[in-house]
Amino acid sequence: MQTIKQLYRKDYLGEDVVTSLDHKNGDWVKTTEFIPNQIKNLQVSNRALIIGNGDSRLGVDLRLVANHRAGPRGLNRLQTYGCNALYQDYRPDFLVVTGKEVVKEVSTTDYVNENVVYASSWAVAEYPKKFYLIPQNPNWNAGALATYLACFDGHKKIFLLGFDGNDTPNYNYNVYAGRSGYPPRTQTVTEDYWVQSMNIIFETYSDVDFIRVAPTKNFRMPELWKYRTNVRAIDFRDFVLEADL
């Protein structure tokens, strides 16, 4: 399982990424390119919402998030980080795309020209000037990557919406099940890698308050997360109140 360092955008200048790998004379020869930090996130609230694509997300009207009262000078504003096909229904502040089908699909739209869309180094190399590099280039799913980016941007309170996981055989708990780049509704999807990668984020950014938003406070929580003191669960009503929507 890949780990990450506790890095923050305010200290990040950029990094070298491998653009090609050739086998010559029995050795692997890497060609690298320095990708500078191209994002200046001037957020002031230290509060973010990660919009995952689990079915439970449909229990919250995202128009509340888009139109929420942010207080004087936007001091309470939630910055939003979204995952993959969310862009078809909602425009978050930052979108994270993973998987060849979704990356290719998004790359052909005007969305990448008008919004900040993050992707892994392979996508940045394959589709020049379309995507922004995810620092440290972790090989995780979009929900974990979006959560990590919110931490990287300095947010200290992070709400996690639509982070359902998958604990039922032959059922895919995803809003976009069956669409391009997504397994069908009846396919078994395992959650182990997602659970572990999120746990790494919880551990690395231990000073962040991670708040899982679900239909009920007793909504199933992955066992590994139950022992994290910086992870808690609230229901939809408490989310509206605590986020001041």
N, C-alpha and C positions, 0 to 999 in steps of 0.2 A: 504494500500500500504506500503510495507516494505521500510524503509529508511536505509541509510548507514552513517557511520562516515567518515570524511575526513582523511583517513589513507594512509600511504605510505609504500612501501616495505622496505625502508631503516630503518624504525622504527619498523618493524613487526617481531616478534619472532615466532608467531604461535598462535593457539587458541584451546580451547576445543570444541569438537563436540560430539553430542549425537549419541551413537552407538546402543543403545537399549532403549526402553520405555516399562516398565511393570506396570501393574495395580495390586497393592497388598494392601489388607486391606483398600480399598476405596481410596487409593492415587496412583498417578502416580510416579513411581520411575525411574529416569534417570540414565543410565550408560554413562559416558563420557570418551573420550580419547583425550589426547593432541596431536595435529598434528603440528609439527614444520614447520617453513618456510623452504622449500627445494629448493627455487629458488633464485639465485643471478643474477639479471638482471643488467649487467654492461653497459647498453645503454648510449651513449654519446650525441646523437643529440637532445634529448627531442622531437622528432617528430615520430608520429606513423600513420599507416594506418589501419583502421578497415575495413575488407573486408566482407560486408554483402552479402546476397544472393538474393537481389531484382533484377528484370530483368534488370534494368538500368546498373548493374555491367558489363554486356556484352559489353557495349560501351567502356570499357577500356581494352586494352590488358595487362594482368597481367605480361606478359614477360617484359614489360617496368619497372615494379616494381622490378621484380627479378633481372634485369640486370642494374638497374639505377646507375648512377655515384654518388658515395657517398662522393666524395671530399677527401682531405688528412685525413688519419687515420679514415675514415668513419664518419666524423663529420656531414655529411648531411644525413646519412642513415635513411631510414624509417624502423622502426620495424613494423612487420605485425602481426595482430591478426585476425584470421579467425573463421568462424562459421560453425559448424556441417559438412555437406557433402562437404564443400569446399575442404577438404583433398583429395578427389577423383581427383581433377583437379589441385590443387595448394597446395604447402607446405608452410604455413605461419610460422613465428617464433613461434607463440603460437596458439593453436587451442582450442576453447571452444565448448563443446558438451552438449546438453540438450535433455531431452526426452528419455524414456526407450529404444525405438527401436534403435535410433541413438547411444546411449551410448553402448548398447549391441553389436551392429554391429562393432563399432570402437574397442571395447575391444578385439575382436577376431583377429584383424589385427596386423601386425608388426609395424604399424604406432605408436602405443602407446609405443613401446619399443625403438623407435628411435627419438621420438619427445616429446615436452612438450604439454600435453593435459590436459586442466582444466575441472573439473566437480564439481557438487554439492556434499555435504557431503554424501548423500545416495549412490551415485555412487562410491565414494572413499571407503566407507565401503563394498559395494557389490562386487567390483572388486579390491581387494587389489593389490597395487603396479602397477596399471594401470594408475591412474589419479592423478593429483595434485589438492589440495583443493582450491576452490575460496574463498579468505579471506572474512569474514563476512557472507558468504553463502547466498547472496541474491537470492530470488526465481524469477528470471527474465528470459527473453529469451536470446539466445546466443548473439545477436547483442548488447544488453544493457550490458551484462556481459563482453563482449570483450572490450567495450568502458570503462567500469569501471576499468578493469584490466590495460588498458593503462594509465589511470589517476593514479591508484595505483602505477604503475611503474615509475611515475614521469614525464611523457610526458606532454608538455605544448602546443603543436600544434598537434591536432588530426584530420586527414582526415577521413570522413565517406563515404565509397563507397558502393553502393547497398542498401542504407537505404531508400527504396521506400515507405514503409507503404502499407496499403490496404484501398482504399476508394471506391471500385467498387463492388457491389453485384455480387455474383456468379463468381468471378474471383480471383485467387490467384497469386499475383505478386511475384513469387519465381522461381528462376532458376531451382530448384529441385522439383517443383510441381509434385505430383504423384509418386515420388520415395519413398522408404522405410522410414517411419517416417515423411513424409510430406503429408499434405492434397492435394487432386487432384486439378488440374488447375481450375475446375469449382466450387470449394467450396468457400463460403463466409468466409473470414478471417477478423476478426476485429483487429484494430490497437490500441485501447484505452489503453490497459495495457502497450504495448510497448512504446507508446508516453509518458505516465506518468512516466514510469521507466527511460526513457532517460532524461526526464525533471528533475528528482531527481538528476541524475548525473550532468547535466548542472548546477544545483543550488549548489550542494555540492562542486564541483570543479570549482568554479566561476572564477578562475584565468587561466583556460585553454581555448585556442582558438579552438572551435569546428567548423570544416569546412565541410559542407555537399556537396559532389561531385555528380552532376547530369547532365543529358543531356543539360539542359539550366539553366541559373541563376534564371529563373522564374518557375522552376519545383515546383510542389505543395509542400508547406511546412505545416506540421501540425500546426494548429492555436496556440496551446500552446507554440510552440517553437519560434514563431514570436516575442515574447516579451523578449527573452533572448538576452542580449547584447553580450554574448560570443558565439553566434551561428550565422554563416553566410553561404551563399551558393555560390558556384562557378560552372562553367561548366567544361567539360572535358578538353578543351584546356587550361583554366587557371590552372587546376589541374596539368597538365604536366609542365607548366611553374613554378608554385609556389613550387611544390614538387621537381623541378629540375630533372625530369626523363630523 
